């Protein structure tokens, strides 16, 4: 009788252990599924985000560092690693490849890379990221020395011009502008340098012009204007119209007189929106929090930067032609705005 009781007890213990093991397995499976769908631990939870911006002196870099400071203040233990890159195209490549978690890109480069068209025709589409918000309008700025005698883009014939770094949005815009004026091939000598080196070479007259697509006022150009008399070149109305047909992300833009030291005339040119992007591997929760931090701190951001931010939800979703991250979409929905996520 005692043996039968012991056997029944052993059997009951084995059954209880099996139930516990099954329950544990179910919990582990559920956790794995949550992680796989991006709803559990993510970069904010693990404490580090890599944020792709651009080179020093560029607005992307300035914005990235200010916003990184806001995020680290709001999330205890979070580290934002702001990465200096060559710009838009580099950011998209690194974001698509999983190296970056957040990045900024020009809207035209973003559209081309995502859809495999125009400048990315015949190349592999870059995916794996989604939009959070448009931040501000970047402006195509063309700078020469005031004592150079160069007063129009046509005067760049035979000159040496800096068109930006190899994977920058500036390089794409510069080539489009030069092509619109027939300044291709050997008509101009193109060089690709970062802004700091370009500035030094313009000061020493080793180059004749610098192209820069960035928000105004751009830090490195203002520093240049303070040390060297410079002139900004306008894009004439006819060529602006032609360029807007080639690149539908372009909009007419004016650099108001007085934007830079010594700039006494308004400059007619083109602009394109900059867009904050997130890796699709970041969770819905995290990107919603990042989106909220962006709009909740717009006054701090604006006060810390020389550019005119367009940080209201309606403006932030306007003109973006790729899907939004689900986290951003949840934020916008709570504010009565619906965006596509596929």
N, C-alpha and C positions, 0 to 999 in steps of 0.2 A: 504494500500500500504506500509506504514511504517512497519507494523507488518510483512508483507511478506519479506521485505528487512532484518529485524532483524533475522527472522527465517533462511533465506538463509545464513546470516553471521555466525549464530551459527552453522549451518550445516557444513559450510566451515571450521570453527575453529575446530570442532570435527574431521573432516576428516584430517586436518593438524596434530592434536595431534596423531591420529592413525598412520599416516605415520611416525611421529617422533619416537613413541614408537616402531613401527615395526623395524625401522632402528637401534634403540638402542638395541633391543633384538638381532638383527643380529650381531651387533658388539660384544655384550657380549658372544654370542654363538661362534663366531669366536675366541675370546680370550680364551674361555674354551677349544676349540679344539687345539689351539696352545699349551696351557699348558699341555694338555693330551699327546701330541706327543713329549713333551720335547723341543720344539723350542722357548718357551717364557722364562719366569722367571725361573731361575735355581739357583743352589748354588752360582755360581759366582755373579749373579745379587742380590741375597739376602745377600751376604757378608760373607758366612761361608762354609768351606769345612772341613770334618773330614777325616784325612789321616792316615791310619793304617800302622805302621812300625814294630817295634819289641822292645826288651828291650834296656835299656841304655848300650852303649858300643858296640852294634851291628851295622853293616854297614847300615842296613835298616834305623835305627834310625838316623844315621849321615846324610845319603842321604836325608831322609825326611825333616830334619830340614833345610838343606841348600836349597833344592828345594822350601820348603815352604817360605823361605825368599825371593827367587827370584820372586815367584808368588805374594806375598804381595807387593813387590816393583813395580811390573808391573801393578797391579790392585788396584787402590786406594779404600780403604774401605773394601778390602777382608781380611778375617781372615782365616788362615789355622790352624786348631786344630790338631796338631800332636799327635797321640795316641800311647802310648807304649802298645804293645800286646805281646803275646807269640810267634808270628811269622806267617809263611805262612798259616797254616791251620786255625788259629784263624782269620787271615785277610780275608780269603775266606768266612768263616762262617759269619763274621760281614758285609762284603761287600754284600754277597748274601741276608742277612737279612735286608739290608737297613740302617744299623747303620753307615757304612762308605761310603764315596763318592769316595775316592781314596785309593789304597793299593798296597803293593808290595808282590809278592809271588814267590817262586821257581817254575820253569816251570813244574817239575815233579808232584808236589802237585797240581798245577793248572790243569794240564791235567787230573789227576785222579779224582779230585773233579768235574770238569765240565762234564766229561763223565761217572762218576760213575763206575770206573774200579780200578783194583789193590788195593791200600790202601783204596779206597772208594767202593769196591765191596760190593753190598748188602745194601749200604747206600743210602740215598736220594742225588741225584745229586745237586750240588750247582751251580746255574745259577744267572742271573741278573747282570752280569758284562761282560766286554769285554776288550781286550788287547789294550794298547797304544803303548808300545815299550819294547823290551828287553833292559836291562840297562848295565849289566856286567855279567861275569861268577863268580858264587860262588864256593868256593873250599871246599872240605871235608878235614878238618884239625883235626888231632888227636894228642893231646899234653899230655906228661907225664913229670915228674920231671927228670932232667938229672941225678940225683943221685939215681934213682929208680931201675936201672938195667933192666928196660923194654925197649927192643930194637926193638921189632916187635909186630904186632897185636896179634900173637899167644901167646905172653908173658902176655896178659891180662887175661889169664885163672886164675880164682880165685880172680880177682881183682875187685875193686869197680870203676865203670865208670859213668861219667855224660853224658847222651845222649841228653841233651837239654830239653827245656820245653815241656809240654804235647802236645801243638798244634803247634809245630815247625817243619819246614822241616828237621832240624838237627836230630830230633828224628827218623823220617822215614829213613834217610840216615844211621844213626848210627846202627839201627837195621838190615838194609840190609847188611851193612858191617860185623857186628858181625856174622850174620847168614851165610854169605859166608865163614867165617872162622870156622864155627861150634861152635861158642861161644854163645849158646842159653841157655835158662832155667836157671839152677842154676850154670852154668859154670862161668858166670860173674854176679856180682851184679849191676844191673842198677839203677841209681838214676836220678831224673829229678829236676834240679835246674836252676835258671837264671844264666847268665854268671858271674855276680858280686859275688854271693855266691859260685859258682863253683870255681872261682879264689881263694877265701879265703880258701876254703877247700883243694885245691891242695897245697897251700902254707903251710898249717898246717899239711899236710900228712893225712888228714882224707879221702881223695879219691886218686885214682891212675891215672886217666886219664880223659881228657875232650874231647868230640867230639864237633866240631863246623863247620857248613856249612855256610860260609860267604865269602865275598870278601876279597882279600888280598891287603893290610895289614889290619887285623882286630884290632881295637883300643884296646879292652880289652886284647887280646893276646900279643900285643906289650907292654902294660903296665905290664903284667905279666912277660914277658921276661926281662924287665928292672930291676925287683925286685927279680926274681927267675930264676935260670938256668933251662931251659926246653929243651925237645927234641920232634921233630915231627916224627911221625911214617908214613912210606910209605905203600901204598897198592901194593902188588906185581903184576906183569904183568898178571899172570894167573887169579887172583881174579878180577882184573880190567876188564878183558875180560868177566868173568862170570857175573859180576855186570852190565855191559853194555847190556847184553842180558836180564837181569831181569828188568832193568830200562833204557829204550831207550833214556831218556833225559841226561844220563851221557855222558861226554866226558873226554878223558884223559887230565890231567892237571898237571903241575909242579909248585911247590912253589920254585922259584929261591933261591939259596943261598944268604944270606944277606937280605932277605925280613924282617926278624925279628932280633932284637938284639941277638947276640950270635949264630945265626943259620948259621953254616958254610958249610952245605951240602944241595944240592937240594933235594926236596922231591917229589916222584912220587905219585900221587893221582888221584882223579876224581873231576869233576866240573859239575855244572848245572846252566843254565841261570836264572837270576832274571828278573821278568817282572813287569812293572808298569801297573796297571789295573784301570779301571774306572767303576763306576756304570752305568748301562744302563739308569738310571734316569737323569744323567747329559746330557745336550743338546749337539747337534752336534756342535754348535758354541763354547760352552765352552771347549769341549774336543779338538777341533781343536786349540784353543788358548793355552791350556795347552801343547799340543804336540809341537806347535811352540816354546813355552817358553823353553821346554826341549832341543830342538836342537839349538836354538838361543843362549842359555847360557851354552853350553857344556864346554867352556873354563873356565868359572867361577866355574862350578860344579867340573870339574877335578882338578882345582887348590885348591879347598876346601876339597877334599877327598883323602885318601891314596890309593884308589883302581883304577884300570885301567878301566875306563868307555868305552863302545863300542858304543858311541853316534854318529853314522851316520845312515841315514835312511835305507840303505840296510842291515846293520848288525842288526838293531833294529827290523826288521820284520822276520829275518831268524830263522827258527826252532820253531816258535810259532804255536801251533796246535789247538788253539781255535779262534773264530771270533774276528776281531778287531772292536773297537767302530767306529761308522760312522764318528765321528769327526776326529779321527786319520786317517781313510781311506781317507777323503777329503784332509787332509794335505799331505798324501803320494801321492795321485793322482796328486796333483799340482807339485810334485817332480818326476813324471814319474814312480811311483811305485804303483802297484795295489795289494790290499789285500782283502781277503774275509771278509764279514761282517755278514754272516749267516752260 
